[in-house]
Amino acid sequence: MRIRPRRPHAGGARDVERIERQPRLVLRFAVVTALGLALAGAVILAVVREIDQRGAAHDATERSHFVAQTFLRSAIRPSDAAAPVRGARRAQLDRLMRRHVLIDGVLRVSLVGARDRITYSSDHRLIGTIATNRAALASVRRGAIVSGIANVPTPGGRAVKALVSSVPVSLGKGKSDVAVVTIDQDYAPIAAEARKSLLPVAGTLELAFVLLFVLLVPVLSRTSRRLRTYVERIRYQARHDALTGLSNREALNENLGAALREVRAGEHVAVLLVDLDRFKEVNDSLGHDAGDELLREVSTRLVEAAGGAQVSRLGGDEFAVVLSRTTPQDAVALGHALRRSIEEPAAIRGIPVAVDASIGVALAPEDGTDVGQLVRRADVAMYAAKETRASVLRYSVENDRNDASKLVLMTELRVAVERGELEVHYQPVVEATSGRLEKVEALVRWQHPEQGMLQPGAFIPLAEHTRLIVDLNRFVMREAIRQCGVWRRAGVDLGVTVNISVLDLLEPPFAGVVQAMLQDADFPPGALTLEITEGAFVKEPERVRRTLELLRALGVQVALDDFGTGYSSLSYLKDLPVDLLKIDRSFVSELPESEASMAIVAAAIELSHRLGLRVVAEGVETEGQYECLEALGCDLIQGYVVSRPVTASALASMMDAAARGGPATQAA
């Protein structure tokens, strides 16, 4: 058995493993916290630095204003602002500026007079030029003080970052007598002063952040451990059954989905649904605590028997097993192994308790390719196993009464007769001793417009659950009687067998319907055989008996199909009005190798002959089976060794060949 190794509680183990692979919460929070604190510190330092720089710049501007309003106001004459200063006056102003103004980082002093012309500057290159910041000069003349940062060229050609302050200076009484003094101060000392005031703040802030970080990490570490433990517990509980510790439905769906995604060509994924039989009796008799103890015991046994496949509890007394990379045979074999492990008696409170199980098996990709469909079909198989007491049963379409595709097929089947999609094929039935063609069995086929030729197993079980089977059987009977009537009028003495259902027999006018069909086709009643199964006698046996007696009164023969496989009882053979008995193919297929089957078939033939019944063996596929049945005294043979079911035209060709001395039957 090819099983991918997997621990029973692999879902929970993977949860914990996934948590362990993630970055630790403490480390992650520590990094985030460190980055956050660093960013907050940087923002605070930037704000403090900006405030300090603005403060230093404000102090420098105020100093410029003080110098302009005190020393320069008294030193500058109105004529200095009227025209560019030259000669001795410029030299005099240069000496005054170097002595009293161009100190403590002051780089340059300029005087802007009327029409925004620079009339004096300690940088003689600017004298006589027009100032460029004329809008700012207008604001200064109205009494404002304007300052800003600019790169100021030095006489050596190097540009220096400077704080440029423009201050109004009144040189007379009128508004037109207001000049502008521009003082450029080296910005480096101002920035140094700001940095000097910033260092204590930065140190204090850094120390505070480090202390805060050190205090937070231990607290977070403890909280993180508790949180991780809590999360792991919650995740485990969300994916596991509290009573048994097995994975639950959610984990089943997840793991089954993963298995379906990983399946390779030629491999199968199997779902086995296990439902305990008679578990309710344990609960009712011993109490729910005993029932819980039994469920724990069953879960342990399932895990051991599963051999590494995932086992889940879906609720109540229902379990599921997912088997990956397997074969249909191994999946069914595992189902039987699971059942054997469950049926061993368990000691519950000192009392030996025995339960059984019904197990449904569904395999991907045949029975479905998604999780929901596969689980649902395993559930269908499980309930079919419970109904038929088959213990372990694979999903089949016949057992699924709720499949959506079946509803569509049922609807299409209702109009198939009107569309002419149904065909009747005929399988020869020959006399065992002579090989003479005695009759044919009429078997319906459906030429579906989309799905092609459908065999009876694809649609007859659907029709049997409704009255549609009555209409279907009457179509087959009418067509078979008509066709055999054509052959008989052509000189071929041929009978026909038609299958009918219990619903046909429960219809009061059924015998009259058969009589009308025989009369319309001018077909002798003795050439018609109606085939019924043993199950037809279970429901309302008296009504079934009366209908059969009416048919027998018409001269129609009755055959009992599948004898020995269902509700077999010798009383049926003694009391029911039947003419033929059909031995089921399950016994025929083991001939002549199985002595047990040989004994059963021989006994059935002898018993039937003593009761005046003829015997038909169906499903005969080999010459060895044919010879064995002939030796046992079987009357009629039907099966592939004679011919497969064929169309009416093909059967006519076979009969023509036989009439000309050729082979009368089609080789299997």
C-alpha positions as CSV (number, residue, x, y, z in Angstrom):
1,M,0.0,0.0,0.0
2,R,1.5,3.3,-1.1
3,I,0.9,5.8,1.7
4,R,2.6,9.1,2.1
5,P,3.9,9.2,5.7
6,R,1.9,11.6,7.8
7,R,1.4,11.9,11.5
8,P,-2.2,11.5,12.7
9,H,-2.2,15.1,14.1
10,A,-0.2,16.6,11.3
11,G,-2.5,19.6,11.0
12,G,-1.7,20.8,14.5
13,A,2.0,20.0,14.2
14,R,2.2,22.2,11.1
15,D,0.5,25.0,12.9
16,V,3.1,25.0,15.6
17,E,5.9,24.6,13.1
18,R,4.5,27.6,11.1
19,I,4.5,29.7,14.3
20,E,8.1,28.7,15.1
21,R,9.2,29.7,11.6
22,Q,7.9,33.2,11.9
23,P,10.2,35.9,13.3
24,R,9.9,36.0,17.0
25,L,7.4,38.6,18.2
26,V,9.9,40.0,20.8
27,L,12.6,40.6,18.2
28,R,10.2,42.0,15.7
29,F,8.7,44.4,18.3
30,A,12.2,45.3,19.5
31,V,13.3,46.3,16.0
32,V,10.1,48.2,15.3
33,T,10.3,49.9,18.7
34,A,14.0,50.8,18.2
35,L,13.2,52.2,14.7
36,G,10.2,54.1,16.1
37,L,12.1,55.6,18.9
38,A,15.0,56.5,16.6
39,L,12.6,58.2,14.2
40,A,10.8,60.0,17.0
41,G,14.2,61.2,18.4
42,A,15.2,62.4,15.0
43,V,12.0,64.3,14.6
44,I,12.3,65.9,18.0
45,L,16.0,66.8,17.5
46,A,15.1,68.3,14.1
47,V,12.4,70.4,15.7
48,V,14.7,71.5,18.5
49,R,17.5,72.2,16.1
50,E,15.1,74.3,14.0
51,I,14.0,76.2,17.1
52,D,17.6,76.8,18.2
53,Q,18.6,77.9,14.7
54,R,15.7,80.3,14.5
55,G,16.5,81.6,18.0
56,A,20.2,82.1,17.0
57,A,19.2,83.8,13.8
58,H,16.7,86.0,15.6
59,D,19.4,87.0,18.1
60,A,21.7,87.8,15.2
61,T,19.0,89.8,13.4
62,E,18.3,91.8,16.6
63,R,22.0,92.5,16.9
64,S,22.0,93.8,13.4
65,H,19.0,96.0,14.1
66,F,20.7,97.3,17.2
67,V,23.9,98.1,15.4
68,A,22.0,99.8,12.6
69,Q,19.8,101.9,14.9
70,T,22.6,103.0,17.1
71,F,26.1,103.2,15.6
72,L,25.2,103.3,11.9
73,R,22.4,105.8,12.2
74,S,24.7,108.2,13.8
75,A,27.6,107.4,11.5
76,I,25.8,107.5,8.1
77,R,24.9,110.8,6.6
78,P,21.9,111.5,4.3
79,S,24.3,112.2,1.5
80,D,25.8,108.7,1.9
81,A,22.4,107.3,0.7
82,A,21.9,109.8,-2.0
83,A,24.7,108.8,-4.3
84,P,27.5,106.3,-4.4
85,V,30.2,107.1,-1.8
86,R,33.6,107.7,-3.2
87,G,37.1,108.8,-2.2
88,A,37.8,110.0,1.3
89,R,34.3,109.5,2.5
90,R,34.3,105.9,1.5
91,A,37.7,105.4,3.2
92,Q,36.3,107.0,6.3
93,L,33.3,104.7,6.3
94,D,35.6,101.7,5.7
95,R,37.6,102.5,8.8
96,L,34.5,102.9,10.9
97,M,33.0,99.7,9.7
98,R,36.2,97.7,10.3
99,R,36.5,99.1,13.8
100,H,32.9,98.9,15.0
101,V,30.8,96.7,12.7
102,L,32.9,94.1,10.8
103,I,33.6,92.1,14.0
104,D,32.2,88.9,15.6
105,G,31.5,87.2,12.3
106,V,30.1,90.2,10.4
107,L,31.2,89.7,6.8
108,R,29.8,92.7,4.9
109,V,27.8,95.9,5.4
110,S,26.0,97.6,2.6
111,L,23.8,100.7,2.4
112,V,20.9,100.8,-0.1
113,G,19.7,104.3,-0.9
114,A,17.1,105.7,-3.2
115,R,16.0,103.8,-6.2
116,D,17.4,100.6,-4.6
117,R,21.0,101.5,-5.6
118,I,23.8,100.4,-3.3
119,T,25.6,103.6,-2.4
120,Y,28.1,102.1,0.0
121,S,29.4,98.6,0.8
122,S,32.4,97.2,2.6
123,D,32.7,95.1,-0.5
124,H,33.5,97.9,-2.9
125,R,32.5,95.8,-5.9
126,L,28.8,96.3,-5.0
127,I,28.9,100.1,-4.8
128,G,26.8,101.6,-7.6
129,T,24.9,98.3,-8.4
130,I,21.2,97.8,-8.1
131,A,19.9,95.5,-5.3
132,T,18.1,92.5,-6.7
133,N,15.7,91.9,-3.7
134,R,13.6,95.0,-4.4
135,A,10.4,93.6,-3.0
136,A,12.1,92.9,0.3
137,L,13.6,96.4,0.3
138,A,10.2,97.9,-0.1
139,S,9.0,96.0,3.0
140,V,12.0,97.2,5.0
141,R,11.4,100.8,4.1
142,R,7.9,100.4,5.6
143,G,9.5,99.4,8.9
144,A,10.0,95.6,8.6
145,I,13.1,93.7,9.3
146,V,13.9,91.0,6.7
147,S,16.4,88.3,7.2
148,G,17.4,85.1,5.3
149,I,20.1,82.7,4.4
150,A,22.3,83.3,1.4
151,N,25.7,82.4,0.0
152,V,27.9,85.5,0.2
153,P,31.1,85.7,-1.9
154,T,34.3,86.8,-0.1
155,P,37.1,88.9,-1.6
156,G,39.1,85.7,-1.9
157,G,36.4,84.2,-4.2
158,R,35.0,81.7,-1.7
159,A,31.3,81.6,-1.0
160,V,30.3,81.7,2.6
161,K,26.9,80.8,4.0
162,A,25.6,83.9,5.7
163,L,22.6,85.3,7.5
164,V,21.5,88.4,5.6
165,S,19.6,91.0,7.7
166,S,18.0,94.1,6.0
167,V,17.2,96.8,8.6
168,P,15.6,100.2,8.0
169,V,17.6,103.3,9.0
170,S,16.0,106.8,9.2
171,L,18.4,109.5,8.0
172,G,15.8,112.3,8.1
173,K,12.3,113.2,9.0
174,G,10.5,112.2,5.8
175,K,9.6,108.8,4.5
176,S,11.9,109.3,1.6
177,D,14.8,109.7,4.0
178,V,14.6,105.9,5.0
179,A,17.6,103.9,3.8
180,V,18.3,100.2,4.2
181,V,21.3,98.7,5.8
182,T,22.1,95.1,4.9
183,I,24.4,93.3,7.3
184,D,25.8,89.8,6.2
185,Q,26.9,87.7,9.2
186,D,28.8,84.4,8.9
187,Y,26.2,81.6,9.6
188,A,28.8,79.1,11.0
189,P,29.0,80.7,14.5
190,I,25.2,80.9,14.6
191,A,24.9,77.1,13.6
192,A,27.6,76.2,16.2
193,E,25.7,78.0,18.9
194,A,22.5,76.1,17.9
195,R,24.4,72.8,18.0
196,K,25.9,73.7,21.3
197,S,22.4,74.2,22.8
198,L,21.1,71.0,21.1
199,L,23.7,68.6,22.6
200,P,22.2,68.5,26.1
201,V,18.8,67.9,24.7
202,A,20.0,65.2,22.4
203,G,21.9,63.4,25.1
204,T,18.9,63.6,27.5
205,L,16.5,62.3,24.9
206,E,18.8,59.4,23.9
207,L,19.2,58.4,27.5
208,A,15.4,58.5,28.0
209,F,14.8,56.4,24.9
210,V,17.4,53.8,25.8
211,L,15.9,53.5,29.3
212,L,12.4,53.2,27.9
213,F,13.5,50.5,25.5
214,V,15.3,48.5,28.2
215,L,12.2,48.6,30.4
216,L,9.8,47.7,27.5
217,V,11.7,44.6,26.2
218,P,11.3,42.3,29.4
219,V,7.6,43.3,29.7
220,L,7.0,42.5,26.1
221,S,9.0,39.3,26.2
222,R,6.7,37.9,29.0
223,T,3.6,39.1,27.2
224,S,4.8,37.6,23.9
225,R,5.4,34.2,25.5
226,R,2.0,34.2,27.0
227,L,0.4,35.4,23.7
228,R,2.3,32.7,21.7
229,T,1.1,30.0,24.0
230,Y,-2.5,31.3,23.8
231,V,-2.4,31.5,20.0
232,E,-1.0,28.0,19.7
233,R,-3.7,26.7,22.0
234,I,-6.4,28.5,20.0
235,R,-5.1,27.3,16.7
236,Y,-4.9,23.8,17.9
237,Q,-8.4,23.9,19.3
238,A,-9.7,25.4,16.1
239,R,-8.3,22.4,14.1
240,H,-8.7,19.5,16.5
241,D,-11.5,17.7,18.2
242,A,-11.6,18.3,21.9
243,L,-12.7,14.8,22.9
244,T,-10.3,12.6,20.8
245,G,-7.5,15.0,19.9
246,L,-8.0,14.1,16.2
247,S,-8.0,16.8,13.5
248,N,-11.5,18.2,12.9
249,R,-13.5,18.9,9.7
250,E,-11.6,22.2,9.0
251,A,-8.2,20.4,9.2
252,L,-9.6,17.6,7.1
253,N,-10.7,20.0,4.3
254,E,-7.3,21.8,4.4
255,N,-5.3,18.6,4.3
256,L,-7.5,17.0,1.7
257,G,-7.2,20.1,-0.5
258,A,-3.4,20.0,-0.2
259,A,-3.4,16.3,-1.1
260,L,-5.6,17.0,-4.2
261,R,-3.2,19.7,-5.3
262,E,-0.2,17.4,-5.0
263,V,-1.6,14.3,-6.6
264,R,0.2,13.2,-9.7
265,A,-1.0,11.4,-12.8
266,G,-1.9,7.8,-12.2
267,E,-2.3,8.3,-8.4
268,H,-5.4,8.6,-6.4
269,V,-6.5,10.4,-3.2
270,A,-9.1,8.5,-1.2
271,V,-11.6,9.8,1.4
272,L,-13.0,7.1,3.7
273,L,-16.0,8.2,5.9
274,V,-16.5,5.9,8.9
275,D,-19.9,5.9,10.7
276,L,-20.3,3.7,13.8
277,D,-23.3,1.3,13.9
278,R,-25.2,0.8,17.1
279,F,-23.3,3.6,18.9
280,K,-26.6,5.1,20.0
281,E,-27.3,1.9,21.9
282,V,-24.1,2.5,23.9
283,N,-25.1,6.1,24.8
284,D,-28.6,5.1,25.7
285,S,-27.6,2.0,27.8
286,L,-24.4,3.2,29.5
287,G,-24.6,7.0,29.3
288,H,-22.8,9.7,27.3
289,D,-19.6,9.4,29.4
290,A,-19.3,5.7,28.3
291,G,-20.0,6.8,24.7
292,D,-17.2,9.4,24.9
293,E,-14.8,6.7,26.3
294,L,-15.8,4.5,23.4
295,L,-15.2,7.3,20.9
296,R,-11.7,7.8,22.3
297,E,-11.0,4.1,22.0
298,V,-12.2,4.0,18.5
299,S,-10.1,7.0,17.5
300,T,-7.0,5.4,18.9
301,R,-7.7,2.2,16.9
302,L,-8.4,4.1,13.7
303,V,-5.1,6.0,14.0
304,E,-3.2,2.7,14.5
305,A,-5.0,1.0,11.6
306,A,-4.6,4.0,9.3
307,G,-0.9,3.5,9.2
308,G,0.0,7.2,8.9
309,A,-3.0,8.4,6.9
310,Q,-4.7,11.4,8.4
311,V,-7.6,10.5,10.7
312,S,-10.3,13.1,11.6
313,R,-13.4,13.2,13.7
314,L,-16.2,15.1,12.0
315,G,-18.6,15.0,14.9
316,G,-20.8,12.5,16.7
317,D,-19.8,9.0,15.8
318,E,-18.5,9.9,12.3
319,F,-14.8,9.8,11.4
320,A,-12.8,10.4,8.2
321,V,-9.5,9.1,6.8
322,V,-7.6,10.8,4.0
323,L,-5.2,8.5,2.1
324,S,-2.8,10.1,-0.4
325,R,-1.0,8.6,-3.4
326,T,-3.0,5.4,-3.3
327,T,-4.9,3.0,-5.5
328,P,-8.6,2.0,-5.4
329,Q,-7.7,-1.5,-4.2
330,D,-5.6,-0.2,-1.4
331,A,-8.3,2.3,-0.4
332,V,-10.9,-0.4,-0.1
333,A,-8.4,-2.6,1.7
334,L,-7.8,0.1,4.2
335,G,-11.5,0.4,4.7
336,H,-11.7,-3.3,5.7
337,A,-8.7,-2.9,8.0
338,L,-10.4,0.1,9.7
339,R,-13.6,-1.9,10.1
340,R,-11.8,-4.9,11.6
341,S,-10.0,-2.6,14.1
342,I,-13.4,-1.2,15.2
343,E,-15.4,-4.4,15.5
344,E,-13.1,-5.9,18.2
345,P,-14.9,-5.6,21.5
346,A,-13.8,-2.8,23.8
347,A,-13.9,-2.8,27.6
348,I,-16.0,0.2,28.6
349,R,-16.3,0.5,32.4
350,G,-15.6,-3.2,32.7
351,I,-18.3,-4.1,30.2
352,P,-17.3,-5.6,26.8
353,V,-18.9,-3.4,24.1
354,A,-18.9,-4.2,20.4
355,V,-19.8,-1.9,17.6
356,D,-19.6,-2.1,13.9
357,A,-19.0,0.5,11.2
358,S,-20.2,1.4,7.8
359,I,-17.5,2.9,5.6
360,G,-17.9,4.8,2.3
361,V,-15.0,5.3,0.0
362,A,-14.6,8.1,-2.7
363,L,-11.5,8.5,-4.8
364,A,-10.1,11.4,-6.8
365,P,-10.1,12.1,-9.6
366,E,-12.8,9.5,-10.6
367,D,-15.4,10.6,-8.0
368,G,-14.5,14.2,-7.8
369,T,-11.7,16.7,-7.9
370,D,-12.6,19.2,-5.2
371,V,-12.9,18.8,-1.4
372,G,-16.6,19.3,-1.1
373,Q,-17.6,17.0,-3.9
374,L,-15.3,14.2,-2.7
375,V,-16.5,14.3,0.9
376,R,-20.1,14.4,-0.2
377,R,-19.7,11.4,-2.4
378,A,-17.9,9.5,0.3
379,D,-20.9,10.3,2.5
380,V,-23.2,8.9,-0.2
381,A,-21.2,5.7,-0.3
382,M,-21.2,5.4,3.5
383,Y,-25.0,5.7,3.7
384,A,-25.3,3.2,0.9
385,A,-23.1,0.8,2.8
386,K,-25.3,1.3,5.9
387,E,-28.5,0.6,3.9
388,T,-27.1,-2.5,2.2
389,R,-25.0,-3.7,5.2
390,A,-22.1,-3.9,2.8
391,S,-19.7,-2.6,5.5
392,V,-17.3,-1.0,3.0
393,L,-18.6,0.4,-0.2
394,R,-17.1,2.6,-3.0
395,Y,-19.0,5.5,-4.4
396,S,-21.1,4.8,-7.5
397,V,-23.5,6.9,-9.4
398,E,-26.3,4.4,-8.9
399,N,-26.2,5.0,-5.2
400,D,-26.2,8.8,-5.5
401,R,-29.8,9.9,-5.7
402,N,-28.9,13.6,-5.2
403,D,-26.3,14.1,-7.9
404,A,-27.1,17.3,-9.9
405,S,-26.1,15.6,-13.2
406,K,-28.7,12.9,-12.4
407,L,-31.4,15.5,-12.2
408,V,-30.5,16.7,-15.6
409,L,-30.3,13.2,-17.0
410,M,-33.7,12.4,-15.5
411,T,-35.2,15.4,-17.2
412,E,-33.6,14.4,-20.6
413,L,-34.8,10.8,-20.2
414,R,-38.4,11.9,-20.0
415,V,-38.3,13.2,-23.6
416,A,-35.8,10.7,-25.0
417,V,-38.6,8.4,-26.2
418,E,-40.3,11.3,-28.1
419,R,-37.0,12.2,-29.6
420,G,-36.3,8.7,-30.7
421,E,-33.1,8.5,-28.7
422,L,-33.9,5.1,-27.0
423,E,-33.0,1.9,-28.9
424,V,-33.8,-1.7,-28.1
425,H,-30.9,-4.2,-28.5
426,Y,-31.4,-8.0,-28.4
427,Q,-29.2,-10.6,-26.7
428,P,-29.8,-14.2,-27.9
429,V,-30.8,-17.0,-25.6
430,V,-30.0,-20.4,-26.9
431,E,-30.9,-24.0,-26.0
432,A,-28.0,-25.5,-24.0
433,T,-27.9,-28.9,-25.7
434,S,-28.5,-27.9,-29.3
435,G,-27.3,-24.2,-29.4
436,R,-30.6,-23.4,-31.2
437,L,-31.7,-19.7,-30.9
438,E,-34.9,-19.9,-28.8
439,K,-35.5,-16.3,-27.7
440,V,-33.9,-13.0,-27.2
441,E,-33.8,-10.6,-24.2
442,A,-34.8,-7.0,-25.0
443,L,-32.3,-4.5,-23.5
444,V,-32.7,-0.8,-23.8
445,R,-29.9,1.6,-24.9
446,W,-29.9,5.4,-24.9
447,Q,-28.3,7.2,-27.8
448,H,-27.7,10.5,-25.9
449,P,-27.1,13.5,-28.2
450,E,-24.1,14.7,-26.1
451,Q,-22.9,11.7,-24.1
452,G,-23.2,9.1,-26.9
453,M,-24.5,5.5,-26.3
454,L,-25.4,5.1,-22.6
455,Q,-25.7,1.6,-21.1
456,P,-28.8,0.7,-18.9
457,G,-26.7,1.1,-15.7
458,A,-26.4,4.8,-16.4
459,F,-30.1,5.6,-16.4
460,I,-32.3,2.6,-15.4
461,P,-31.5,3.0,-11.7
462,L,-32.6,6.7,-12.0
463,A,-35.9,5.7,-13.6
464,E,-36.6,3.0,-11.0
465,H,-37.0,5.7,-8.3
466,T,-39.9,7.3,-10.2
467,R,-42.8,6.3,-12.4
468,L,-40.6,6.9,-15.4
469,I,-39.5,3.3,-15.2
470,V,-43.1,2.3,-16.1
471,D,-43.1,4.4,-19.3
472,L,-39.6,3.1,-20.2
473,N,-40.5,-0.5,-19.7
474,R,-43.7,-0.1,-21.8
475,F,-41.7,1.4,-24.6
476,V,-39.2,-1.5,-24.6
477,M,-42.1,-4.1,-24.4
478,R,-44.0,-2.5,-27.3
479,E,-40.9,-2.2,-29.5
480,A,-39.7,-5.7,-28.7
481,I,-43.1,-7.3,-29.4
482,R,-43.4,-5.4,-32.6
483,Q,-39.9,-6.4,-33.8
484,C,-40.3,-10.1,-32.8
485,G,-43.7,-10.0,-34.5
486,V,-42.0,-8.9,-37.7
487,W,-39.5,-11.8,-37.4
488,R,-42.2,-14.3,-36.7
489,R,-44.2,-13.3,-39.7
490,A,-41.0,-13.7,-41.7
491,G,-40.9,-17.4,-40.6
492,V,-38.5,-17.1,-37.5
493,D,-40.1,-18.7,-34.5
494,L,-38.6,-16.5,-31.9
495,G,-39.6,-15.5,-28.3
496,V,-38.7,-12.4,-26.4
497,T,-37.9,-11.6,-22.8
498,V,-38.6,-8.1,-21.3
499,N,-37.7,-6.8,-17.9
500,I,-40.4,-5.2,-15.8
501,S,-40.4,-3.6,-12.4
502,V,-42.5,-3.8,-9.2
503,L,-44.2,-0.6,-10.2
504,D,-45.4,-2.3,-13.4
505,L,-46.9,-5.1,-11.4
506,L,-48.6,-2.8,-8.9
507,E,-50.5,-1.0,-11.7
508,P,-54.0,-2.5,-11.8
509,P,-54.4,-2.3,-15.6
510,F,-50.9,-3.8,-16.3
511,A,-52.2,-7.2,-17.5
512,G,-54.7,-5.4,-19.8
513,V,-51.9,-3.2,-21.2
514,V,-49.8,-6.3,-22.1
515,Q,-52.8,-8.0,-23.7
516,A,-53.4,-4.9,-25.9
517,M,-49.8,-4.8,-27.0
518,L,-49.9,-8.5,-27.9
519,Q,-53.1,-8.1,-29.9
520,D,-51.9,-5.0,-31.7
521,A,-48.8,-6.9,-32.9
522,D,-50.6,-10.2,-33.4
523,F,-48.0,-11.8,-31.2
524,P,-48.6,-15.1,-29.3
525,P,-48.6,-14.6,-25.5
526,G,-46.6,-17.8,-25.0
527,A,-43.7,-16.2,-26.9
528,L,-43.5,-13.3,-24.4
529,T,-41.5,-13.7,-21.1
530,L,-41.7,-11.0,-18.5
531,E,-38.7,-11.0,-16.2
532,I,-38.9,-9.8,-12.6
533,T,-36.5,-9.8,-9.6
534,E,-37.0,-11.3,-6.2
535,G,-37.3,-7.8,-4.7
536,A,-40.6,-7.4,-6.5
537,F,-42.2,-9.7,-4.0
538,V,-41.2,-7.8,-0.9
539,K,-43.6,-4.9,-1.3
540,E,-47.3,-5.9,-1.3
541,P,-46.7,-9.5,-2.3
542,E,-50.4,-10.3,-2.7
543,R,-51.0,-7.5,-5.3
544,V,-47.9,-8.7,-7.2
545,R,-49.2,-12.3,-7.1
546,R,-52.6,-11.3,-8.5
547,T,-51.0,-9.5,-11.4
548,L,-48.7,-12.4,-12.2
549,E,-51.7,-14.8,-12.1
550,L,-53.5,-12.5,-14.6
551,L,-50.5,-12.6,-16.9
552,R,-50.2,-16.3,-16.6
553,A,-53.9,-16.6,-17.5
554,L,-53.1,-14.7,-20.7
555,G,-50.4,-17.3,-21.5
556,V,-47.5,-15.0,-20.8
557,Q,-44.5,-16.6,-19.2
558,V,-42.8,-15.2,-16.0
559,A,-39.0,-15.5,-15.2
560,L,-37.5,-15.0,-11.8
561,D,-34.2,-13.0,-12.3
562,D,-31.0,-12.9,-10.1
563,F,-32.1,-15.9,-8.1
564,G,-29.9,-16.5,-5.0
565,T,-28.6,-12.9,-4.6
566,G,-31.3,-11.0,-2.9
567,Y,-34.3,-12.0,-0.9
568,S,-34.1,-15.7,-1.9
569,S,-36.7,-18.0,-0.3
570,L,-37.8,-21.4,-1.5
571,S,-41.4,-20.4,-0.7
572,Y,-41.2,-18.1,-3.8
573,L,-40.6,-21.0,-6.0
574,K,-43.4,-23.0,-4.4
575,D,-46.1,-20.3,-4.3
576,L,-45.4,-17.8,-7.0
577,P,-46.6,-18.3,-10.6
578,V,-43.2,-18.4,-12.4
579,D,-42.1,-20.5,-15.4
580,L,-38.3,-19.9,-15.6
581,L,-35.5,-19.3,-13.1
582,K,-32.4,-17.3,-14.0
583,I,-29.2,-18.2,-12.2
584,D,-27.2,-15.0,-11.4
585,R,-23.9,-14.4,-13.1
586,S,-22.1,-14.2,-9.8
587,F,-22.4,-18.0,-9.5
588,V,-21.8,-18.6,-13.2
589,S,-18.6,-16.6,-13.3
590,E,-16.9,-19.0,-10.8
591,L,-17.7,-22.1,-12.8
592,P,-16.2,-24.7,-13.2
593,E,-13.3,-23.8,-10.8
594,S,-15.4,-23.2,-7.6
595,E,-16.9,-26.4,-6.1
596,A,-19.2,-24.3,-3.9
597,S,-20.7,-22.5,-6.9
598,M,-20.9,-25.8,-8.8
599,A,-22.9,-27.3,-5.9
600,I,-25.2,-24.2,-5.6
601,V,-25.9,-24.2,-9.4
602,A,-26.5,-27.9,-9.5
603,A,-28.9,-27.7,-6.6
604,A,-30.8,-24.8,-8.1
605,I,-31.2,-26.6,-11.5
606,E,-32.4,-29.8,-9.9
607,L,-34.8,-28.0,-7.6
608,S,-36.2,-25.9,-10.5
609,H,-36.7,-29.0,-12.6
610,R,-38.5,-30.8,-9.8
611,L,-40.9,-27.8,-9.5
612,G,-41.5,-27.8,-13.3
613,L,-39.4,-24.7,-14.0
614,R,-36.8,-24.2,-16.8
615,V,-33.4,-22.7,-15.9
616,V,-31.6,-19.9,-17.7
617,A,-28.0,-19.2,-16.9
618,E,-26.9,-15.6,-17.6
619,G,-23.5,-14.0,-17.9
620,V,-21.9,-17.1,-19.5
621,E,-18.7,-15.9,-21.0
622,T,-16.4,-19.0,-21.6
623,E,-16.8,-22.3,-23.3
624,G,-15.8,-24.0,-20.0
625,Q,-18.8,-22.4,-18.3
626,Y,-21.1,-23.3,-21.1
627,E,-20.0,-27.0,-21.1
628,C,-20.3,-27.1,-17.3
629,L,-23.8,-25.7,-17.3
630,E,-24.8,-28.1,-20.1
631,A,-23.5,-31.0,-18.1
632,L,-25.5,-29.9,-15.0
633,G,-28.7,-29.9,-17.0
634,C,-29.2,-26.1,-17.5
635,D,-31.9,-25.5,-20.2
636,L,-30.9,-22.1,-21.7
637,I,-27.7,-20.2,-22.0
638,Q,-27.3,-16.4,-22.3
639,G,-24.0,-14.4,-22.3
640,Y,-21.1,-13.2,-24.3
641,V,-20.1,-16.7,-25.2
642,V,-23.2,-16.8,-27.4
643,S,-23.5,-13.1,-28.3
644,R,-23.4,-9.6,-27.0
645,P,-26.6,-7.6,-27.2
646,V,-26.9,-6.4,-30.8
647,T,-29.3,-4.2,-32.8
648,A,-32.3,-5.7,-34.6
649,S,-30.6,-5.4,-38.0
650,A,-27.4,-7.2,-36.7
651,L,-29.5,-10.0,-35.2
652,A,-31.3,-10.4,-38.5
653,S,-28.0,-10.7,-40.3
654,M,-26.9,-13.4,-37.8
655,M,-30.1,-15.3,-38.3
656,D,-29.8,-15.1,-42.1
657,A,-26.2,-16.4,-41.8
658,A,-27.5,-19.3,-39.7
659,A,-30.2,-20.1,-42.3
660,R,-27.5,-20.3,-44.9
661,G,-25.5,-22.7,-42.8
662,G,-23.1,-20.1,-41.2
663,P,-22.6,-19.4,-37.6
664,A,-25.8,-18.5,-35.9
665,T,-24.3,-16.4,-33.0
666,Q,-21.8,-13.6,-32.6
667,A,-18.6,-14.5,-30.8
668,A,-18.1,-12.7,-27.5
